[in-house]
Amino acid sequence: LIGTRSGTLGGRRRRVAPQPEVRGGERGATLPERGRRRRRSSSRRRRRRRRRRRRRRRRRRRRRRRRRRRRRRRRRRRRRRRRRRRRRRREEEEEEEEEEEEEEEEEEEEEEEEEEEEKEEEEEAEVDGDSSGPDGQVKRAKGGSPWDCRDGESGEEEEEQGEEDDEEEQG
């Protein structure tokens, strides 16, 4: 409230003479009950005020424009840096993924070779009539539980989907 020292006193608004320590007090403070301003008609004062306001506005606009330009420049620089970093990261990730895929392929080939060797051994055992397990069943060599899924395919699909999501987020 302009023109009052401390808003409401004792529950009702108090009219107080405009004091200079209150902001806007010397410039025609409002009387809080009526909500009007005291008029002091002076064209010179009005002109001065207008000039001051215009100057302030111009200064503010200039400052804002400068700030905006600086911010834009900074943002552009940051964006460029980020893009470069992201490109480098993406390239590195792709290289790593390719290496991993190659390793996986090598592992799969090795597993296939092992399986073939095991089959050959089993066939030889059958030919020899060597029943190494109960009921004449051949024991599985190095076999995990049958619930151990070593498909490789399902996992790869998930990885590919994840890559697509990453690209959508970045791009």
N, C-alpha and C positions, 0 to 999 in steps of 0.2 A: 504494500500500500504506500503510495507516494503521499507525503504530507502527514503521515503519522509516525510517531517514534516507535511504537510497538503495537502495531495491528489492533487486536481487540484487547481492551482492558476491562476486566470484570464482566466479560460476556457480551458487552455491546460496543459498537464502534464509537470511538471518541473523535470529535473534531478537534484538531490541533492546528495552531497557526503554523504555516509552512516554515520549517527551519532550514537554514542553508546546509546543515550537515546531511539532510535527507537528499537523496539524489533527485535532481529536478526541482528542488525546493525553490531556488531563486528564479527558476524559469517558469513561473506560473504553475505552482503545484496544484494537483487536483484536490478538491474538497471531497473527502471520501464518501460523505453521506449523499451529496447531490450527484457526484460523479461528473462534475464540470470543471473546466479550466478557467482560471482567471484570465481575462483578456488584457493584454497590454498591446495596444495598437502602435506599431512603429514600423514603417515600411523599411527603414534602413536595417533594423535588426533582422527582418525577414530576409532581405537580400543577403545579408551577411551569412545567415543560417543556410540559405540555399547554396551560396558559394561554398561554404564549408562542407556541406553534404556532398555536393558534386565532387569536390576535391577528394573527400574521403572515399567516395564510390570509385572514382578513377583509380586512386591508389590501390584500393582493395582489388579492383579488377586486374590491374597490372600485376599485383602480387600473385593473385590466383593464377593468372595466365602463366607467369614465370614458373610457379610451383608445378602447374599441370605439365608444362613443357619438360621440366626437370624430371618429374615423375615418369612421364611417357618415355623419355630417353632411358631412364634407369630401367624401366620395365622391359623396354625393347632389348637392352643389353642383357638383362637377366634372362629373358626368354631365349635369346640367341645362345647364351652360354648353356642354359638347360637343354636346349635342343641338341647342341653339339655333344653334351655329356650323354644324353639319352641315346643318341646314335651310336656313340662309342660303346656304351653299355650293351646295347642291342647286338652289335656286331660281336662283342666278346661272348655274350650269352649264346648266340647262334653257333659260334665256333665250338664252345664247350658242348653244346647239345650234339653237334655233329660227331665230336670225339666220343661222347657217351654212346651214341647210336652205333658207331663202329665197334666200340668195345662190346656192346650187347650182342651184336651180330657175331663177333668172334666167340663169345661165350656160348651162344646158341649152337654154333658149329661144333665147338668142343663137346657140348652135351650130346649132340646127335652122334658124334663119333663114339663117345662113351656108351651110349645106348646100343649102337650097332655091335660094339665089342661085347657088351653084356649079352645081347641076343645070341651072338656066335658062341659064347661060353655056355649059355643055357642049352643051345642045340647040341653042343658037344657032350654036355652032361647027360642030356636025354639019350643020345646015341650010346653013351657008355652005360646007361641004365643006372646012373649014380643018383639015387633019390636022396637029396641032402636034407629034405624037410620031412615033417610028418605027412602021412598019406601019399608019399611020393611026390609032393609038390616041390617045385624048385623055389628056394628062397629068393626074395627080391634083393638085388645087390644095391646097397646105399639108397634104399627107397624111403622117402618121408611118408607122412600119413597121407591117405588118399584124398584128404580134404585140403592138402597143401596145393593151392592152385598156382601153377607156374606157367600161366598163359603168356605173360608178356604183352598180349594184345590189349587187354582191357586197360592196363596201366598206361600204355602208349596213347590210347584214345583220350584218356583224361588229360595227359600232358598236353596233347595238341589243343584240346579245348581251352586249357589254361592259357596257352600262348595266345590264342585268338582273343580271349578276354583281355589279356595284358595289352595287346595291340589296340583294342577298342578304347581302353582307358587312356592310353597315351595319345592315340591319334585323334 
